[in-house]
Amino acid sequence: MRSILVFADRSASSPARLETALSLARMTDGHVTVVVDTPVARFMSMDAMGGSYIAADAIADALSRDDAYAEELATHLRREDVPFDVLRCEDEPVDALMQAGQLADVIVLSRSCEFAGDLAVGSDTPVLLVPDDAPLTLPLDRVCVAWDGGEEAAGAIRLAAPLLARCGEVHLLAVREKAGGFPATDALRYLSRHGVKAELHELERVGSIEETLAAGVARLQGEMLVMGAYGHSRLREYLFGGVTRYFLATGAAPALFLAH
């Protein structure tokens, strides 16, 4: 996990995700790419007759401000001990990060990021969501992994293995009700081959699956939850809730590592 992509803007949560990316790079001898995005399509509009209008002055002003912000970030990062580059984009954030993340190992966003779910399901690169107000201190002491035997959960474990190998404790949480899939023992065996000694917790369901998992994370004081993103269809998740939507919408886990 040495190629780290982080989204930067002027929001109050940006410093925490940037510091988390730097901490991750220090731990893995990695490289940080900072994406500063100016979605210029938002300055274009159409009227009822099909005519299009471009707010050229507004675009120029937004580009100028974001260019200055990118240089400000570069000045700050030159004082750090991590190799970096700053990438300027002009697409919508999800498109910009999917394109930039094609050869990244992880994309760092904030827990409050409104497009985190879309990015997690659209990108092959895992997404690390960190607290808005404080960076993650790496390596982590306690990490939980949600396991249901499905392909998304298996993919999340595989992609998170380099990070899990550096954690103090890893706890595999399974709510026993889904037939088939990969057994939890296979997940434990896979992790052990990557130097991760994980402990299995078979949780008795109390309430919904997401509530049961959240209670397990709270009891174990997990600092991050690794989980597969959107194991069911997005429409079903939207209509009926779902584990991914629950953890994205609540603070049930301080940080999330999502992979689809």
Stockholm file with secondary structure:
# STOCKHOLM 1.0

chainA/1-260         MRSILVFADRSASSPARLETALSLARMTDGHVTVVVDTPVARFMSMDAMGGSYIAADAIADALSRDDAYAEELATHLRREDVPFDVLRCEDEPVDALMQAGQLADVIVLSRSCEFAGDLAVGSDTPVLLVPDDAPLTLPLDRVCVAWDGGEEAAGAIRLAAPLLARCGEVHLLAVREKAGGFPATDALRYLSRHGVKAELHELERVGSIEETLAAGVARLQGEMLVMGAYGHSRLREYLFGGVTRYFLATGAAPALFLAH
#=GR chainA/1-260 SS CCEEEEEECSSTTHHHHHHHHHHHHHHHTCEEEEEEECCGGGGEEECTTSCEEECHHHHHHHHHHHHHHHHHHHHHHTTSSSCEEEEEECSCHHHHHHHHGGGCSEEEEETTCTTHHHHHHHCSSCEEEECSSSCCCSSCSEEEEEECSSHHHHHHHHHHHHHHTTSSEEEEEEETTCCSSCCHHHHHHHHHHTTCCEEEEEECCCSSHHHHHHHHHHHHTCSEEEEESCSSCHHHHHHHCCHHHHHHHSCSSSSEEEEC
#=GC SS_cons         CCEEEEEECSSTTHHHHHHHHHHHHHHHTCEEEEEEECCGGGGEEECTTSCEEECHHHHHHHHHHHHHHHHHHHHHHTTSSSCEEEEEECSCHHHHHHHHGGGCSEEEEETTCTTHHHHHHHCSSCEEEECSSSCCCSSCSEEEEEECSSHHHHHHHHHHHHHHTTSSEEEEEEETTCCSSCCHHHHHHHHHHTTCCEEEEEECCCSSHHHHHHHHHHHHTCSEEEEESCSSCHHHHHHHCCHHHHHHHSCSSSSEEEEC
//
